[in-house]
Every structure is written in C-alpha cells, then in structure tokens.
C-alpha cells in the first residue's frame, strides 16, 4: 500500500513539474522570443499580462494541479487495486477500439466541460470559484491552468465514471490528455494562429479558436465551449462577434501593442454623490494615455483599503473628447464602493490600468440608436449618449431607463439637460418599479418607429434577458444588439462563511 501511495505522489509531482515547464517554454517562445514577429496575431492589443497577473496564475496553477493530482491519484490507487477498467495492454481490444475510446473521451469531456462551465457561471458559483480564472481578463499560457482548486476536481468527477464503465487503456487516456492540454494552452495563448481558410470549411470552422475563448474572458456570458462550438451554437450561447473578431485579426497588416501591464496613479479631483447609494469619483490624470478611450469602456482599478488592495472594474461615465476628466460611478455593493461613498476624499490616490473594454460605440452603426439602462447600468450608456450627440450630428437616440424609484435615477439632471439641448435627436423615458414598468410595447414602439436601429443594453441580468426577448420578437437582427455584462470579483468562500 505504501508503495502504491509513493507511486501516486511521484506521479503528481512529476505531472506538476512537466506542466510548469511546458507552460514556461510556451510563454517564453510566444510572449518573449517571437512577440514582435507575431504581433498582428495578438488578440487583445492592450497587453495587461504583467508580473502581478503571471505570479497569480502560477500560484493558482500549482494549487489546482496539486488538487487535481490528489484526486486523480485516488483513481490510480483504485485502479491498481483492480476497481476500475483501466488497463495498460495497448491494443487489447484492437486499435479501432482505442481510436473509438479516445473519441468518446474527447466528446464526453467537451460535453461535460460545457455544462459544468455554464454552472460555474451561475451567480453563486462564479464569485466563490470561477472568478479566480476570470481574474485574467487578458490570457497567457499560464491562464490555462489558473483555477480555483475545486474546478479540476469537478471536471475529473465528470470523467471518472467512464473509468468504471468502459475498458480504457493508459495510452488512450494519455492521448486524450495530450490533446486536452494542447487545446487548453491554445485557447489561452492570447494569439490566434488558426489560418483564415479555416472559416471556409465546416469541420475547421466548428473548432474552438483562441479568439473564441479569449472573448469569453472579456465578455463572460458566452463561448463556454472547450474544443468544438456545437454546444454554444445549439444552446445560443455563442458570442455574436466571434467570427467577426477572428476575421479582423486575419486582415491586420500592422498593429501597435499598448503596454498596459502596470497600474498608474490617479488622484481623486472631485466626489459627487449622485443618489443615496451611488457615488462618482472624478480624476484629471496628467498621463495623456488615459484619455485615449472609447465611450463605454471601463477602468480596471486597484484600491488600497485598510492595508489590503482590492481590484475592481468600473465603467467610465465620462465622455472622451467632451470631458476633460475621467469619471467612474459606483453603487454600494461591497468594500470598494462603500469606501467610495463613505471614506474617499479629494486628493486620495487609487491606481488604474488604461481604459479597455469591448462594449463601445460602433462607427458602422451610426443613425438611430436605442439605449436601455437598468439602475447603475446607465454609467457606460450615458458616456455613449453624450458622445454620440456631440460627435454624430445624424444620430437620433431614445433612452429607456428603468430604476427602482424616482430618487434612484442617476445623472437625471444631466440627461434632462441633454434632452433640452437636443430636443429633436434625444428622448429619454423613465420607468419606475411599481409605477410604470418597462414592458414589451415600450420596446416595440421604438423599433417600429425607426425600423433600422442599433441597441445597447446595460443593467441587471433579468432586464437584459427580457429586453433581448422583446427585441428578437420585434425582429431586430442580433448584429445590431450590444450588451455589457458585469461579473463579481473573486470572494473567498471561507472568508464569506466566517464573516
């Protein structure tokens, strides 16, 4: 028994060492040695992968691999005692069987991963477990194994029953593991190496590309697939920009990668309490790079509170080109936003990366615009509306803004001023819970009036889901719909239970 345990421990340590060496070699090749030559293949042009992220990923890689190794070691121990159907005699049932069992393992892995992944994106599971992985908004090879220690256990549990049902050779299991490892690193590489011609053929076009999964890290609620796109397409969870972004990368001629790996200091220049529970912080940075952003994008901030640093993301509610300041607006929700409201003072410093984000105005969609906001979801939409009104004279805008009460309307004075300033181009309608709830006829009235329009939605999940259904019923094409998805940062389950 002691010999079996020793073999298992040796296997765990060996697997950990091999994985770390492999990830390091891949990182050094693509992110260091070849980075300039392959720059146009870089998916995100704002590089946020600095030492802070890499050290975080390496730490979690070690923890998750050890957790997976211990659990897998238990299965190997059972196998050595004859409780599983794993065997070492390759070809025992013929080579066709070996090929078939690899196919079954890959198909089952892809299916279980998709559904477990979606489960991990539910509200309770996400912030306590999966948010660890999504701390990496920009991905690197190390991201591929940077998980909460429970995730690999869940995934192994989903595969384990097959070891007790089907005869599976060690070779077939090894081939499956190699394919899975290569696929996982590819999906998190941060570069797109699949050629443009892949999109022309059904088989290749249904593979999960690096772009496909990279968008999952920036937009959260979509592109859950592991190796093939079947489940995302079948369940309607594939992000609509997946093919568009892939094609854009293929067409690049020359790019500039922005170094966004370190947080820069921002000094609070003003504080405004927009409502009872919503506060805006203003900044006037001397670093001009902060002003190079699109309306709708966000700031990744680092705030030190009581000697602890907290990383959060906040949409910019300021308008590029119109405002000579940066502004983030947050509703009381936790430690950081409570600090905004109660303790922050003019002159205090926070740190931030340069603005980034996929949720922004699209120049090709000028003309008529419908904006639907729920609660604090108005923050990026206000920036978009103000920018459009001042920079696109042909635009016409309708804003449908739903809040829980009249005194919870954020930027009401500013919105009313814009409506007075642009009476023929901007109209805002307020919807108050229990008084005049936003409903399908309200959406249909705007869609039927303008026919050709683009729609931007930001707010609670329930609001977004309802509005998307209303818009689909009204016939709005998916490519004209843009939504912003927020996600909670990681919360330690242990600390939550001991509060």
VOGU-3710 file (C-alpha; in Angstrom, 3 decimals, decimal comma):
1> xxxxxxxxxx> 0,000/0,000/0,000  2,824/2,398/0,904  4,478/1,645/-2,431  1,240/2,482/-4,262  0,914/5,780/-2,405  4,549/6,603/-3,182  3,936/5,940/-6,880  0,885/8,196/-6,841  2,796/11,019/-5,135  5,646/10,627/-7,609
11> xxxxxxxxxx> 3,146/10,846/-10,471  1,537/14,005/-9,017  4,861/15,809/-8,552  6,089/14,721/-11,977  2,916/15,917/-13,684  3,134/19,279/-11,900  6,774/19,761/-12,908  6,159/18,817/-16,549  3,163/21,153/-16,803  5,019/24,129/-15,311
21> xxxxxxxxxx> 7,996/23,563/-17,614  5,692/23,247/-20,638  3,784/26,448/-19,813  7,046/28,320/-19,232  8,533/27,174/-22,545  5,378/28,165/-24,444  5,301/31,540/-22,673  8,965/32,273/-23,447  8,588/31,314/-27,111  5,390/33,192/-27,962
31> xxxxxxxxxx> 5,353/36,022/-25,426  9,065/36,847/-25,423  11,126/35,466/-28,310  8,517/35,815/-31,089  6,260/38,540/-29,676  7,315/41,237/-32,167  7,157/38,965/-35,206  3,686/37,673/-34,366  2,240/40,943/-33,003  -0,540/41,091/-35,596
41> xxxxxxxxxx> -1,782/37,719/-34,327  -2,225/39,139/-30,816  -5,937/39,041/-29,973  -6,015/41,896/-27,461  -3,979/44,940/-28,471  -3,796/46,229/-24,901  -1,364/43,909/-23,120  -2,439/43,516/-19,480  -0,362/40,442/-18,659  2,250/41,735/-16,214
51> xxxxxxxxxx> 4,099/40,076/-13,350  1,175/40,653/-10,973  -1,058/38,503/-13,187  1,612/35,931/-14,016  2,519/35,327/-10,369  -1,181/34,989/-9,523  -1,640/32,456/-12,334  1,443/30,427/-11,436  0,326/30,208/-7,798  -3,154/29,014/-8,791
61> xxxxxxxxxx> -1,721/26,637/-11,379  0,308/24,887/-8,674  -2,690/24,707/-6,325  -5,137/23,452/-8,966  -2,721/20,870/-10,366  -1,998/19,522/-6,886  -5,731/19,275/-6,187  -6,336/17,520/-9,493  -3,338/15,290/-8,890  -4,525/14,153/-5,475
71> xxxxxxxxxx> -7,967/13,333/-6,842  -6,547/11,612/-9,928  -4,102/9,802/-7,680  -7,039/8,349/-5,804  -8,400/6,948/-9,057  -4,998/5,460/-9,911  -4,861/3,886/-6,464  -8,262/2,284/-7,061  -7,072/1,152/-10,479  -4,000/-0,511/-9,012
81> xxxxxxxxxx> -6,303/-2,431/-6,684  -8,468/-3,559/-9,599  -11,554/-1,416/-9,003  -11,532/0,343/-12,404  -11,441/-0,870/-16,011  -8,208/0,955/-16,833  -5,583/-1,286/-18,459  -2,021/-0,944/-19,767  -2,034/-3,543/-22,570  -2,500/-1,254/-25,609
91> xxxxxxxxxx> -4,491/-2,906/-28,378  -6,118/-5,416/-26,071  -9,446/-4,824/-27,853  -7,967/-3,798/-31,210  -6,682/-0,448/-32,453  -10,118/0,603/-33,754  -11,429/0,338/-30,209  -8,538/2,513/-28,998  -9,446/5,201/-31,549  -13,118/4,937/-30,638
101> xxxxxxxxxx> -12,487/5,288/-26,900  -10,321/8,398/-27,482  -13,192/9,873/-29,490  -15,662/9,016/-26,701  -13,400/10,545/-24,047  -12,970/13,759/-26,061  -16,678/14,051/-26,819  -17,654/13,393/-23,200  -15,024/15,860/-21,948  -16,298/18,546/-24,306
111> xxxxxxxxxx> -19,914/17,991/-23,281  -19,346/17,869/-19,528  -16,996/20,860/-19,677  -19,627/22,986/-21,411  -22,342/22,278/-18,846  -20,039/22,488/-15,807  -18,641/25,732/-17,210  -22,136/27,199/-17,509  -22,918/26,052/-13,971  -19,759/27,772/-12,726
121> xxxxxxxxxx> -21,049/30,986/-14,299  -24,167/30,991/-12,147  -24,122/33,815/-9,618  -23,272/31,807/-6,502  -20,699/29,523/-8,104  -18,980/32,263/-10,087  -17,827/34,630/-7,356  -16,716/31,872/-4,975  -14,977/29,620/-7,504  -14,767/30,503/-11,200
131> xxxxxxxxxx> -13,917/34,188/-10,657  -10,361/33,045/-9,871  -9,936/32,047/-13,514  -11,564/35,257/-14,767  -9,178/37,445/-12,805  -7,205/37,073/-16,046  -9,073/39,340/-18,459  -6,156/39,039/-20,859  -4,933/35,467/-21,186  -1,498/33,853/-21,242
141> xxxxxxxxxx> -0,338/30,211/-21,335  -0,372/30,188/-17,523  -4,064/31,153/-17,538  -4,813/27,705/-18,961  -4,354/26,104/-15,530  -5,105/29,042/-13,230  -8,234/27,815/-11,441  -9,778/27,546/-8,017  -8,718/24,144/-6,671  -12,305/22,825/-6,815
151> xxxxxxxxxx> -12,659/23,252/-10,590  -10,328/20,435/-11,701  -11,997/18,197/-9,115  -15,438/18,927/-10,617  -14,145/18,195/-14,128  -12,411/14,992/-13,042  -15,569/13,848/-11,250  -17,445/14,227/-14,539  -14,958/11,991/-16,376  -14,277/9,454/-13,614
161> xxxxxxxxxx> -17,432/7,312/-14,096  -16,162/6,285/-17,545  -13,178/4,573/-15,907  -15,566/2,207/-14,129  -17,833/1,623/-17,159  -15,592/1,234/-20,230  -12,249/-0,517/-20,619  -9,795/2,350/-21,228  -6,108/1,901/-21,957  -3,434/4,083/-20,405
171> xxxxxxxxxx> -2,367/5,013/-23,943  -5,863/6,209/-24,914  -6,077/8,194/-21,701  -2,651/9,690/-22,389  -3,568/10,717/-25,944  -6,753/12,338/-24,658  -4,788/14,220/-22,011  -2,226/15,470/-24,552  -4,970/16,698/-26,898  -6,734/18,379/-23,984
181> xxxxxxxxxx> -3,535/20,062/-22,782  -2,646/21,390/-26,244  -6,198/22,628/-26,760  -6,267/24,329/-23,359  -2,979/26,150/-23,953  -4,085/27,126/-27,465  -7,325/28,615/-26,152  -5,465/30,756/-23,594  -2,406/31,581/-25,686  -3,522/35,153/-26,394
191> xxxxxxxxxx> -2,607/34,774/-30,078  -4,708/33,494/-32,972  -2,801/31,054/-35,179  -5,709/29,322/-36,885  -5,496/30,364/-40,578  -8,193/32,398/-42,339  -9,132/29,468/-44,585  -10,405/27,519/-41,554  -13,583/29,591/-41,808  -14,331/28,173/-45,266
201> xxxxxxxxxx> -14,732/24,582/-44,147  -17,445/23,271/-41,856  -15,165/20,951/-39,868  -12,484/23,525/-39,055  -14,973/26,365/-38,593  -16,595/24,425/-35,753  -13,422/24,199/-33,695  -12,969/26,490/-30,705  -10,305/29,026/-31,663  -8,131/31,092/-29,351
211> xxxxxxxxxx> -10,274/34,102/-30,330  -13,437/32,214/-29,349  -12,231/31,621/-25,794  -10,451/34,958/-25,441  -13,786/36,705/-25,984  -15,197/34,590/-23,161  -12,640/36,155/-20,830  -13,610/39,706/-21,802  -17,378/39,265/-22,181  -18,061/36,461/-19,646
221> xxxxxxxxxx> -21,519/35,233/-20,627  -20,927/33,224/-23,774  -18,453/30,990/-25,640  -18,372/28,287/-22,958  -17,150/25,516/-25,270  -13,938/23,523/-24,804  -12,933/22,074/-28,177  -15,906/22,369/-30,520  -18,540/25,070/-30,969  -21,521/22,697/-31,120
231> xxxxxxxxxx> -22,981/23,317/-27,664  -22,557/27,093/-27,866  -24,323/27,167/-31,225  -27,011/24,683/-30,203  -27,793/26,496/-26,937  -27,464/30,013/-28,350  -24,552/30,972/-26,094  -22,012/31,814/-28,779  -20,980/35,477/-28,715  -22,056/37,144/-31,941
241> xxxxxxxxxx> -18,715/38,878/-32,561  -16,737/35,618/-32,529  -16,319/35,239/-36,290  -16,067/38,999/-36,832  -13,125/39,376/-34,441  -11,427/36,287/-35,904  -11,725/37,762/-39,412  -10,442/41,160/-38,261  -7,318/39,534/-36,828  -6,679/37,750/-40,131
251> xxxxxxxxxx> -6,911/41,038/-42,057  -4,454/43,006/-39,923  -1,423/44,467/-41,649  0,304/46,324/-38,840  -0,571/46,771/-35,177  0,656/48,570/-32,083  0,505/46,711/-28,775  -0,129/49,019/-25,809  1,794/48,169/-22,653  -0,972/48,106/-20,048
261> xxxxxxxxxx> 0,680/45,803/-17,536  1,110/48,181/-14,605  -1,378/50,264/-12,660  -0,830/54,028/-12,828  -1,684/56,531/-10,115  -4,905/58,536/-10,284  -5,705/61,333/-7,845  -9,343/61,979/-6,914  -10,166/65,544/-8,029  -13,864/65,564/-7,121
271> xxxxxxxxxx> -16,514/63,387/-5,470  -20,226/63,611/-6,287  -22,964/61,631/-4,550  -25,336/61,054/-7,465  -28,009/59,343/-5,321  -28,247/57,953/-1,801  -26,224/54,869/-2,759  -24,343/55,929/-5,918  -21,073/57,881/-5,921  -18,939/59,288/-8,741
281> xxxxxxxxxx> -15,188/59,782/-8,466  -13,502/62,278/-10,799  -9,875/62,196/-11,927  -7,762/64,571/-14,013  -4,763/62,422/-14,976  -1,600/64,001/-16,315  -0,885/60,860/-18,346  -2,496/61,614/-21,727  -2,842/57,887/-22,473  -5,798/57,757/-20,064
291> xxxxxxxxxx> -7,835/59,948/-22,414  -7,391/57,591/-25,366  -10,529/55,519/-24,881  -13,950/54,791/-26,361  -17,251/55,681/-24,741  -18,493/52,578/-22,931  -15,099/51,223/-21,894  -14,009/50,695/-18,298  -11,167/51,213/-15,838  -9,512/48,329/-14,011
301> xxxxxxxxxx> -8,681/49,924/-10,648  -6,611/48,938/-7,634  -7,791/50,453/-4,354  -5,957/50,118/-1,041  -8,290/49,962/1,963  -7,002/49,199/5,466  -3,693/47,893/4,089  -5,449/45,493/1,690  -5,532/46,016/-2,082  -8,754/45,338/-3,975
311> xxxxxxxxxx> -9,005/45,039/-7,740  -12,276/46,065/-9,375  -13,579/47,241/-12,755  -15,823/50,285/-13,258  -17,361/51,655/-16,448  -16,282/55,168/-17,362  -19,250/57,532/-17,211  -17,214/60,364/-18,748  -17,261/61,156/-22,459  -13,993/61,048/-24,446
321> xxxxxxxxxx> -13,491/64,265/-26,363  -16,174/66,113/-24,385  -14,993/65,805/-20,791  -11,594/66,967/-19,560  -11,745/64,433/-16,755  -12,250/60,726/-16,150  -15,204/59,638/-14,056  -16,216/56,289/-12,624  -19,568/55,805/-10,944  -20,325/53,004/-8,498
331> xxxxxxxxxx> -23,298/51,807/-6,497  -22,857/50,486/-2,947  -22,184/46,811/-3,381  -19,145/45,907/-1,328  -15,912/47,049/0,282  -14,667/49,253/-2,571  -17,911/51,051/-3,431  -18,618/51,567/0,278  -15,200/53,222/0,513  -16,148/55,461/-2,430
341> xxxxxxxxxx> -19,266/56,615/-0,601  -18,017/56,858/2,982  -14,267/57,350/3,198  -12,801/58,558/-0,105  -11,542/62,162/-0,058  -10,377/64,611/-2,698  -6,625/64,123/-3,004  -6,726/60,386/-2,248  -4,936/58,151/-4,722  -6,006/54,956/-6,404
351> xxxxxxxxxx> -4,298/53,049/-9,218  -5,688/52,017/-12,585  -4,799/50,374/-15,867  -5,526/52,290/-19,061  -9,171/52,068/-20,245  -10,170/48,897/-22,094  -13,348/47,016/-23,000  -15,325/45,543/-25,895  -18,576/47,344/-25,029  -18,339/50,578/-27,003
361> xxxxxxxxxx> -19,899/52,530/-29,822  -19,533/51,004/-33,260  -18,894/53,538/-36,024  -20,560/51,375/-38,643  -23,833/51,637/-36,712  -24,444/55,387/-36,948  -28,001/56,665/-37,273  -30,789/55,571/-34,933  -29,928/54,213/-31,502  -31,957/52,651/-28,709
371> xxxxxxxxxx> -30,325/52,588/-25,269  -31,879/50,532/-22,469  -30,496/51,041/-18,957  -31,321/49,437/-15,644  -30,136/51,083/-12,410  -26,391/51,740/-12,414  -26,225/50,295/-15,930  -26,689/53,880/-17,102  -22,995/54,650/-16,442  -21,447/53,480/-19,754
381> xxxxxxxxxx> -24,616/54,342/-21,681  -24,546/57,951/-20,505  -20,995/58,279/-21,852  -22,102/56,802/-25,179  -25,167/59,039/-25,470  -23,246/62,216/-24,698  -20,515/61,265/-27,160  -22,983/60,494/-29,952  -24,951/63,697/-29,501  -21,826/65,844/-29,730
391> xxxxxxxxxx> -19,889/63,912/-32,370  -22,502/62,436/-34,724  -24,945/65,075/-35,942  -27,010/62,484/-37,808  -27,709/60,305/-34,786  -31,114/60,035/-33,147  -31,332/58,454/-29,714  -34,036/57,016/-27,498  -33,142/56,093/-23,906  -35,402/53,822/-21,860
401> xxxxxxxxxx> -34,166/53,984/-18,275  -35,605/51,662/-15,596  -34,943/52,221/-11,882  -36,421/51,061/-8,582  -37,541/54,584/-7,581  -37,567/58,165/-8,865  -34,806/59,242/-6,488  -32,581/56,392/-7,722  -32,226/57,878/-11,217  -28,526/58,501/-11,837
411> xxxxxxxxxx> -27,493/61,570/-13,901  -31,125/62,737/-14,134  -30,240/66,431/-14,332  -27,596/65,729/-16,975  -29,966/63,580/-19,029  -32,726/66,183/-18,860  -30,233/68,857/-19,925  -29,182/66,792/-22,945  -32,841/66,305/-23,876  -33,400/70,080/-23,746
421> xxxxxxxxxx> -30,205/70,732/-25,688  -31,007/68,171/-28,419  -34,850/68,041/-28,483  -35,126/66,570/-31,992  -32,387/63,999/-31,556  -32,645/62,715/-27,983  -35,566/61,443/-25,971  -35,431/59,844/-22,519  -38,217/57,877/-20,846  -38,012/56,867/-17,183
431> xxxxxxxxxx> -39,604/53,675/-15,862  -40,119/53,256/-12,122  -40,741/49,879/-10,467  -44,328/49,600/-9,279  -45,389/52,675/-11,267  -44,708/52,217/-14,980  -42,606/49,107/-15,503  -40,641/48,817/-18,750  -42,526/46,362/-20,976  -42,522/44,854/-24,448
441> xxxxxxxxxx> -44,785/47,527/-26,028  -42,288/50,211/-24,956  -39,502/48,426/-26,817  -41,657/47,663/-29,855  -42,769/51,287/-30,134  -39,181/52,454/-30,666  -38,259/49,590/-33,004  -41,383/50,111/-35,127  -40,822/53,860/-35,267  -37,257/53,708/-36,545
451> xxxxxxxxxx> -37,024/50,268/-38,151  -33,251/50,411/-38,736  -31,510/50,957/-35,414  -28,778/49,729/-33,090  -29,487/48,831/-29,475  -27,184/48,994/-26,446  -28,273/47,411/-23,143  -26,685/47,592/-19,703  -28,281/46,597/-16,417  -29,374/43,598/-14,328
461> xxxxxxxxxx> -29,451/40,176/-15,986  -33,244/39,962/-15,735  -33,653/43,262/-17,574  -31,195/42,315/-20,303  -32,803/38,931/-20,879  -36,284/40,448/-21,101  -35,243/43,237/-23,458  -33,357/40,809/-25,697  -36,506/38,681/-25,995  -38,590/41,754/-26,811
471> xxxxxxxxxx> -36,094/42,862/-29,460  -35,961/39,394/-31,005  -39,765/39,344/-31,221  -39,646/42,795/-32,832  -37,238/41,493/-35,466  -34,029/43,324/-34,503  -31,010/41,490/-36,022  -28,521/40,127/-33,470  -25,665/42,040/-35,063  -27,435/45,289/-34,109
481> xxxxxxxxxx> -27,596/44,373/-30,415  -24,806/45,131/-27,932  -24,828/44,288/-24,226  -22,485/44,852/-21,307  -22,022/42,047/-18,799  -20,726/42,646/-15,292  -19,214/39,951/-13,090  -18,335/39,888/-9,405  -14,702/39,664/-8,358  -13,457/36,593/-6,502
491> xxxxxxxxx> -14,720/36,172/-2,951  -13,129/33,573/-0,674  -15,810/31,124/0,425  -14,017/30,660/3,753  -13,961/34,401/4,478  -17,615/34,685/3,451  -18,592/31,899/5,866  -16,601/33,369/8,763  -17,866/36,947/8,490
//
